Amino acid sequence: MFAWAPLPDHMAHMGALEFSKALLQEAQVAVSPGVGFGEYGEGFVRLALVENEHRIRQAVRQLERATK
C-alpha cells in the first residue's frame, strides 16, 4: 500500500520536506516526507499506492518530469 523512495541524488540537498513541497508544486503529486516518520526518514518520501493503475502511471510520469 505504501512505498518508500529515496530522494534523487541531485535533489537530496533539499531534504525530504522541501522536496515533498516541490513535488506538490511542480508535479501536482502529493507524497509524505520521510522525516515526518522519524529521524531515519530524512532523505526519503513515502508514496501511497491507493489510486487506480491509470492514476499511478500518470503520477509516475509527472514525477519523472519534475525530478529530471
Jmol script that loads the backbone (N, CA, C; Angstrom):
load data "model"
ATOM      1  N   MET A   1       0.813  -1.181   0.000  1.00  0.00           N
ATOM      2  CA  MET A   1       0.000   0.000   0.000  1.00  0.00           C
ATOM      3  C   MET A   1       0.872   1.268   0.000  1.00  0.00           C
ATOM      4  N   PHE A   2       2.052   1.190   0.603  1.00  0.00           N
ATOM      5  CA  PHE A   2       2.976   2.324   0.627  1.00  0.00           C
ATOM      6  C   PHE A   2       4.321   1.899   0.084  1.00  0.00           C
ATOM      7  N   ALA A   3       5.025   2.852  -0.494  1.00  0.00           N
ATOM      8  CA  ALA A   3       6.385   2.607  -0.970  1.00  0.00           C
ATOM      9  C   ALA A   3       7.267   3.737  -0.454  1.00  0.00           C
ATOM     10  N   TRP A   4       8.458   3.393  -0.024  1.00  0.00           N
ATOM     11  CA  TRP A   4       9.450   4.379   0.394  1.00  0.00           C
ATOM     12  C   TRP A   4      10.416   4.571  -0.750  1.00  0.00           C
ATOM     13  N   ALA A   5      10.731   5.809  -1.050  1.00  0.00           N
ATOM     14  CA  ALA A   5      11.660   6.101  -2.145  1.00  0.00           C
ATOM     15  C   ALA A   5      12.692   7.120  -1.664  1.00  0.00           C
ATOM     16  N   PRO A   6      13.949   6.893  -2.011  1.00  0.00           N
ATOM     17  CA  PRO A   6      14.968   7.882  -1.657  1.00  0.00           C
ATOM     18  C   PRO A   6      14.854   9.104  -2.558  1.00  0.00           C
ATOM     19  N   LEU A   7      15.259  10.241  -2.045  1.00  0.00           N
ATOM     20  CA  LEU A   7      15.312  11.448  -2.869  1.00  0.00           C
ATOM     21  C   LEU A   7      16.370  11.248  -3.946  1.00  0.00           C
ATOM     22  N   PRO A   8      16.152  11.762  -5.142  1.00  0.00           N
ATOM     23  CA  PRO A   8      17.185  11.665  -6.177  1.00  0.00           C
ATOM     24  C   PRO A   8      18.470  12.332  -5.666  1.00  0.00           C
ATOM     25  N   ASP A   9      19.605  11.755  -6.023  1.00  0.00           N
ATOM     26  CA  ASP A   9      20.886  12.279  -5.548  1.00  0.00           C
ATOM     27  C   ASP A   9      21.035  13.772  -5.798  1.00  0.00           C
ATOM     28  N   HIS A  10      20.649  14.208  -6.986  1.00  0.00           N
ATOM     29  CA  HIS A  10      20.840  15.619  -7.326  1.00  0.00           C
ATOM     30  C   HIS A  10      19.852  16.558  -6.638  1.00  0.00           C
ATOM     31  N   MET A  11      18.913  15.994  -5.886  1.00  0.00           N
ATOM     32  CA  MET A  11      17.936  16.819  -5.167  1.00  0.00           C
ATOM     33  C   MET A  11      17.968  16.553  -3.661  1.00  0.00           C
ATOM     34  N   ALA A  12      18.848  15.678  -3.217  1.00  0.00           N
ATOM     35  CA  ALA A  12      18.903  15.296  -1.808  1.00  0.00           C
ATOM     36  C   ALA A  12      19.215  16.475  -0.893  1.00  0.00           C
ATOM     37  N   HIS A  13      19.918  17.472  -1.406  1.00  0.00           N
ATOM     38  CA  HIS A  13      20.263  18.644  -0.599  1.00  0.00           C
ATOM     39  C   HIS A  13      19.026  19.403  -0.109  1.00  0.00           C
ATOM     40  N   MET A  14      17.887  19.191  -0.762  1.00  0.00           N
ATOM     41  CA  MET A  14      16.656  19.889  -0.390  1.00  0.00           C
ATOM     42  C   MET A  14      16.084  19.375   0.926  1.00  0.00           C
ATOM     43  N   GLY A  15      16.338  18.131   1.220  1.00  0.00           N
ATOM     44  CA  GLY A  15      15.701  17.496   2.365  1.00  0.00           C
ATOM     45  C   GLY A  15      14.313  17.014   1.988  1.00  0.00           C
ATOM     46  N   ALA A  16      13.804  16.085   2.762  1.00  0.00           N
ATOM     47  CA  ALA A  16      12.526  15.438   2.446  1.00  0.00           C
ATOM     48  C   ALA A  16      11.343  16.402   2.430  1.00  0.00           C
ATOM     49  N   LEU A  17      11.315  17.336   3.378  1.00  0.00           N
ATOM     50  CA  LEU A  17      10.172  18.252   3.456  1.00  0.00           C
ATOM     51  C   LEU A  17      10.123  19.193   2.254  1.00  0.00           C
ATOM     52  N   GLU A  18      11.231  19.834   1.946  1.00  0.00           N
ATOM     53  CA  GLU A  18      11.256  20.757   0.804  1.00  0.00           C
ATOM     54  C   GLU A  18      11.051  20.011  -0.518  1.00  0.00           C
ATOM     55  N   PHE A  19      11.611  18.819  -0.623  1.00  0.00           N
ATOM     56  CA  PHE A  19      11.423  18.007  -1.823  1.00  0.00           C
ATOM     57  C   PHE A  19       9.941  17.677  -2.005  1.00  0.00           C
ATOM     58  N   SER A  20       9.270  17.316  -0.924  1.00  0.00           N
ATOM     59  CA  SER A  20       7.839  16.988  -0.992  1.00  0.00           C
ATOM     60  C   SER A  20       7.016  18.196  -1.421  1.00  0.00           C
ATOM     61  N   LYS A  21       7.358  19.365  -0.888  1.00  0.00           N
ATOM     62  CA  LYS A  21       6.666  20.592  -1.287  1.00  0.00           C
ATOM     63  C   LYS A  21       6.884  20.882  -2.768  1.00  0.00           C
ATOM     64  N   ALA A  22       8.106  20.675  -3.241  1.00  0.00           N
ATOM     65  CA  ALA A  22       8.419  20.922  -4.648  1.00  0.00           C
ATOM     66  C   ALA A  22       7.637  19.972  -5.554  1.00  0.00           C
ATOM     67  N   LEU A  23       7.502  18.710  -5.150  1.00  0.00           N
ATOM     68  CA  LEU A  23       6.736  17.762  -5.966  1.00  0.00           C
ATOM     69  C   LEU A  23       5.268  18.167  -6.044  1.00  0.00           C
ATOM     70  N   LEU A  24       4.732  18.635  -4.950  1.00  0.00           N
ATOM     71  CA  LEU A  24       3.336  19.070  -4.960  1.00  0.00           C
ATOM     72  C   LEU A  24       3.159  20.252  -5.905  1.00  0.00           C
ATOM     73  N   GLN A  25       4.090  21.186  -5.849  1.00  0.00           N
ATOM     74  CA  GLN A  25       4.022  22.385  -6.681  1.00  0.00           C
ATOM     75  C   GLN A  25       4.275  22.084  -8.157  1.00  0.00           C
ATOM     76  N   GLU A  26       5.332  21.339  -8.450  1.00  0.00           N
ATOM     77  CA  GLU A  26       5.781  21.140  -9.829  1.00  0.00           C
ATOM     78  C   GLU A  26       5.146  19.944 -10.525  1.00  0.00           C
ATOM     79  N   ALA A  27       4.867  18.881  -9.778  1.00  0.00           N
ATOM     80  CA  ALA A  27       4.323  17.665 -10.395  1.00  0.00           C
ATOM     81  C   ALA A  27       2.858  17.440 -10.054  1.00  0.00           C
ATOM     82  N   GLN A  28       2.319  18.247  -9.143  1.00  0.00           N
ATOM     83  CA  GLN A  28       0.957  18.052  -8.649  1.00  0.00           C
ATOM     84  C   GLN A  28       0.751  16.636  -8.102  1.00  0.00           C
ATOM     85  N   VAL A  29       1.799  16.143  -7.416  1.00  0.00           N
ATOM     86  CA  VAL A  29       1.741  14.827  -6.786  1.00  0.00           C
ATOM     87  C   VAL A  29       2.095  15.009  -5.314  1.00  0.00           C
ATOM     88  N   ALA A  30       1.239  14.514  -4.436  1.00  0.00           N
ATOM     89  CA  ALA A  30       1.483  14.620  -3.002  1.00  0.00           C
ATOM     90  C   ALA A  30       2.173  13.358  -2.498  1.00  0.00           C
ATOM     91  N   VAL A  31       3.266  13.556  -1.769  1.00  0.00           N
ATOM     92  CA  VAL A  31       3.981  12.476  -1.102  1.00  0.00           C
ATOM     93  C   VAL A  31       4.191  12.911   0.339  1.00  0.00           C
ATOM     94  N   SER A  32       4.487  11.967   1.201  1.00  0.00           N
ATOM     95  CA  SER A  32       4.767  12.296   2.598  1.00  0.00           C
ATOM     96  C   SER A  32       6.274  12.346   2.806  1.00  0.00           C
ATOM     97  N   PRO A  33       6.785  13.430   3.379  1.00  0.00           N
ATOM     98  CA  PRO A  33       8.217  13.473   3.649  1.00  0.00           C
ATOM     99  C   PRO A  33       8.573  12.453   4.727  1.00  0.00           C
ATOM    100  N   GLY A  34       9.612  11.712   4.472  1.00  0.00           N
ATOM    101  CA  GLY A  34      10.004  10.657   5.405  1.00  0.00           C
ATOM    102  C   GLY A  34      10.335  11.153   6.792  1.00  0.00           C
ATOM    103  N   VAL A  35      10.835  12.379   6.890  1.00  0.00           N
ATOM    104  CA  VAL A  35      11.207  12.928   8.191  1.00  0.00           C
ATOM    105  C   VAL A  35      10.009  13.003   9.124  1.00  0.00           C
ATOM    106  N   GLY A  36       8.824  13.030   8.580  1.00  0.00           N
ATOM    107  CA  GLY A  36       7.615  13.030   9.410  1.00  0.00           C
ATOM    108  C   GLY A  36       7.386  11.718  10.137  1.00  0.00           C
ATOM    109  N   PHE A  37       8.164  10.689   9.781  1.00  0.00           N
ATOM    110  CA  PHE A  37       8.028   9.376  10.409  1.00  0.00           C
ATOM    111  C   PHE A  37       9.210   9.068  11.325  1.00  0.00           C
ATOM    112  N   GLY A  38      10.023  10.079  11.577  1.00  0.00           N
ATOM    113  CA  GLY A  38      11.155   9.900  12.478  1.00  0.00           C
ATOM    114  C   GLY A  38      12.457  10.312  11.825  1.00  0.00           C
ATOM    115  N   GLU A  39      13.492  10.428  12.641  1.00  0.00           N
ATOM    116  CA  GLU A  39      14.775  10.940  12.161  1.00  0.00           C
ATOM    117  C   GLU A  39      15.380  10.105  11.044  1.00  0.00           C
ATOM    118  N   TYR A  40      15.128   8.817  11.006  1.00  0.00           N
ATOM    119  CA  TYR A  40      15.709   7.967   9.960  1.00  0.00           C
ATOM    120  C   TYR A  40      14.962   8.071   8.634  1.00  0.00           C
ATOM    121  N   GLY A  41      13.872   8.806   8.623  1.00  0.00           N
ATOM    122  CA  GLY A  41      13.110   9.000   7.396  1.00  0.00           C
ATOM    123  C   GLY A  41      13.645  10.121   6.520  1.00  0.00           C
ATOM    124  N   GLU A  42      14.552  10.943   7.068  1.00  0.00           N
ATOM    125  CA  GLU A  42      15.131  12.023   6.273  1.00  0.00           C
ATOM    126  C   GLU A  42      15.826  11.427   5.052  1.00  0.00           C
ATOM    127  N   GLY A  43      15.596  12.067   3.904  1.00  0.00           N
ATOM    128  CA  GLY A  43      16.183  11.574   2.656  1.00  0.00           C
ATOM    129  C   GLY A  43      15.267  10.645   1.885  1.00  0.00           C
ATOM    130  N   PHE A  44      14.065  10.433   2.415  1.00  0.00           N
ATOM    131  CA  PHE A  44      13.093   9.549   1.771  1.00  0.00           C
ATOM    132  C   PHE A  44      11.729  10.225   1.713  1.00  0.00           C
ATOM    133  N   VAL A  45      10.893   9.740   0.805  1.00  0.00           N
ATOM    134  CA  VAL A  45       9.482  10.117   0.786  1.00  0.00           C
ATOM    135  C   VAL A  45       8.655   8.835   0.776  1.00  0.00           C
ATOM    136  N   ARG A  46       7.447   8.938   1.261  1.00  0.00           N
ATOM    137  CA  ARG A  46       6.530   7.802   1.264  1.00  0.00           C
ATOM    138  C   ARG A  46       5.434   8.072   0.256  1.00  0.00           C
ATOM    139  N   LEU A  47       5.212   7.113  -0.616  1.00  0.00           N
ATOM    140  CA  LEU A  47       4.179   7.205  -1.644  1.00  0.00           C
ATOM    141  C   LEU A  47       3.057   6.238  -1.288  1.00  0.00           C
ATOM    142  N   ALA A  48       1.841   6.709  -1.361  1.00  0.00           N
ATOM    143  CA  ALA A  48       0.672   5.860  -1.117  1.00  0.00           C
ATOM    144  C   ALA A  48       0.168   5.342  -2.466  1.00  0.00           C
ATOM    145  N   LEU A  49       0.113   4.053  -2.594  1.00  0.00           N
ATOM    146  CA  LEU A  49      -0.323   3.429  -3.854  1.00  0.00           C
ATOM    147  C   LEU A  49      -1.798   3.052  -3.737  1.00  0.00           C
ATOM    148  N   VAL A  50      -2.630   4.069  -3.604  1.00  0.00           N
ATOM    149  CA  VAL A  50      -4.050   3.832  -3.335  1.00  0.00           C
ATOM    150  C   VAL A  50      -4.962   4.211  -4.500  1.00  0.00           C
ATOM    151  N   GLU A  51      -4.391   4.731  -5.548  1.00  0.00           N
ATOM    152  CA  GLU A  51      -5.177   5.097  -6.729  1.00  0.00           C
ATOM    153  C   GLU A  51      -5.225   3.919  -7.706  1.00  0.00           C
ATOM    154  N   ASN A  52      -6.039   4.048  -8.735  1.00  0.00           N
ATOM    155  CA  ASN A  52      -6.081   3.007  -9.748  1.00  0.00           C
ATOM    156  C   ASN A  52      -4.803   3.067 -10.593  1.00  0.00           C
ATOM    157  N   GLU A  53      -4.577   2.045 -11.371  1.00  0.00           N
ATOM    158  CA  GLU A  53      -3.335   1.924 -12.136  1.00  0.00           C
ATOM    159  C   GLU A  53      -3.107   3.108 -13.079  1.00  0.00           C
ATOM    160  N   HIS A  54      -4.152   3.563 -13.719  1.00  0.00           N
ATOM    161  CA  HIS A  54      -4.029   4.701 -14.644  1.00  0.00           C
ATOM    162  C   HIS A  54      -3.498   5.944 -13.918  1.00  0.00           C
ATOM    163  N   ARG A  55      -4.059   6.259 -12.759  1.00  0.00           N
ATOM    164  CA  ARG A  55      -3.642   7.438 -11.996  1.00  0.00           C
ATOM    165  C   ARG A  55      -2.218   7.283 -11.463  1.00  0.00           C
ATOM    166  N   ILE A  56      -1.847   6.081 -11.056  1.00  0.00           N
ATOM    167  CA  ILE A  56      -0.483   5.853 -10.574  1.00  0.00           C
ATOM    168  C   ILE A  56       0.508   6.051 -11.708  1.00  0.00           C
ATOM    169  N   ARG A  57       0.203   5.542 -12.897  1.00  0.00           N
ATOM    170  CA  ARG A  57       1.094   5.737 -14.047  1.00  0.00           C
ATOM    171  C   ARG A  57       1.213   7.220 -14.400  1.00  0.00           C
ATOM    172  N   GLN A  58       0.115   7.933 -14.323  1.00  0.00           N
ATOM    173  CA  GLN A  58       0.123   9.370 -14.589  1.00  0.00           C
ATOM    174  C   GLN A  58       1.015  10.087 -13.567  1.00  0.00           C
ATOM    175  N   ALA A  59       0.890   9.732 -12.313  1.00  0.00           N
ATOM    176  CA  ALA A  59       1.713  10.349 -11.270  1.00  0.00           C
ATOM    177  C   ALA A  59       3.192  10.052 -11.496  1.00  0.00           C
ATOM    178  N   VAL A  60       3.511   8.846 -11.889  1.00  0.00           N
ATOM    179  CA  VAL A  60       4.910   8.484 -12.156  1.00  0.00           C
ATOM    180  C   VAL A  60       5.475   9.335 -13.287  1.00  0.00           C
ATOM    181  N   ARG A  61       4.708   9.524 -14.347  1.00  0.00           N
ATOM    182  CA  ARG A  61       5.170  10.375 -15.461  1.00  0.00           C
ATOM    183  C   ARG A  61       5.435  11.804 -14.980  1.00  0.00           C
ATOM    184  N   GLN A  62       4.527  12.323 -14.171  1.00  0.00           N
ATOM    185  CA  GLN A  62       4.681  13.679 -13.662  1.00  0.00           C
ATOM    186  C   GLN A  62       5.891  13.775 -12.731  1.00  0.00           C
ATOM    187  N   LEU A  63       6.121  12.750 -11.922  1.00  0.00           N
ATOM    188  CA  LEU A  63       7.288  12.731 -11.054  1.00  0.00           C
ATOM    189  C   LEU A  63       8.578  12.671 -11.849  1.00  0.00           C
ATOM    190  N   GLU A  64       8.580  11.875 -12.897  1.00  0.00           N
ATOM    191  CA  GLU A  64       9.781  11.779 -13.748  1.00  0.00           C
ATOM    192  C   GLU A  64      10.130  13.138 -14.342  1.00  0.00           C
ATOM    193  N   ARG A  65       9.123  13.849 -14.829  1.00  0.00           N
ATOM    194  CA  ARG A  65       9.366  15.170 -15.419  1.00  0.00           C
ATOM    195  C   ARG A  65       9.884  16.163 -14.380  1.00  0.00           C
ATOM    196  N   ALA A  66       9.336  16.121 -13.197  1.00  0.00           N
ATOM    197  CA  ALA A  66       9.692  17.106 -12.175  1.00  0.00           C
ATOM    198  C   ALA A  66      11.051  16.854 -11.530  1.00  0.00           C
ATOM    199  N   THR A  67      11.548  15.629 -11.638  1.00  0.00           N
ATOM    200  CA  THR A  67      12.798  15.304 -10.946  1.00  0.00           C
ATOM    201  C   THR A  67      13.993  15.189 -11.884  1.00  0.00           C
ATOM    202  N   LYS A  68      13.833  15.556 -13.127  1.00  0.00           N
ATOM    203  CA  LYS A  68      14.967  15.479 -14.063  1.00  0.00           C
ATOM    204  C   LYS A  68      15.934  16.593 -13.831  1.00  0.00           C
TER     205      LYS A  68
END
end "model"
wireframe off; spacefill off
backbone 0.3
color backbone group
